[in-house]
Amino acid sequence: MEFDPSEITSEEDEAFKVFAPNWESVTAFLACETQWRVLAGAAKLVWLGLDYVAVDIVLRRYEFPNAVFADLQVMELEALSVLKGANA
């Protein structure tokens, strides 16, 4: 099965540039957008990171190459720094 990035975009999305060699990793990251582990506290959310079991399923189902996983981990760390800062 080939991944179709149009499935995860909408007209409301903000535009940003992605270099061609990174496109596959970015679309994989977006395909995993619902695979975050989060703890809900009384006053805030605590972002733990991606659920790697679920991410593995997404990557395999859409037939992303194995090398994409390392890129996802880099994006995950950056996203966590933003998400954790938003709840501070």
Rosetta blueprint (number, residue, H / E / L):
1 M L
2 E L
3 F L
4 D L
5 P H
6 S H
7 E H
8 I H
9 T L
10 S L
11 E L
12 E L
13 D L
14 E L
15 A L
16 F L
17 K L
18 V L
19 F L
20 A H
21 P H
22 N H
23 W H
24 E H
25 S H
26 V H
27 T H
28 A H
29 F H
30 L H
31 A H
32 C L
33 E L
34 T L
35 Q L
36 W E
37 R E
38 V E
39 L E
40 A E
41 G L
42 A L
43 A L
44 K L
45 L E
46 V E
47 W E
48 L E
49 G E
50 L E
51 D L
52 Y H
53 V H
54 A H
55 V H
56 D H
57 I H
58 V H
59 L H
60 R H
61 R H
62 Y L
63 E L
64 F L
65 P L
66 N L
67 A L
68 V H
69 F H
70 A H
71 D H
72 L H
73 Q H
74 V H
75 M H
76 E H
77 L H
78 E H
79 A H
80 L H
81 S H
82 V H
83 L H
84 K H
85 G H
86 A H
87 N L
88 A L
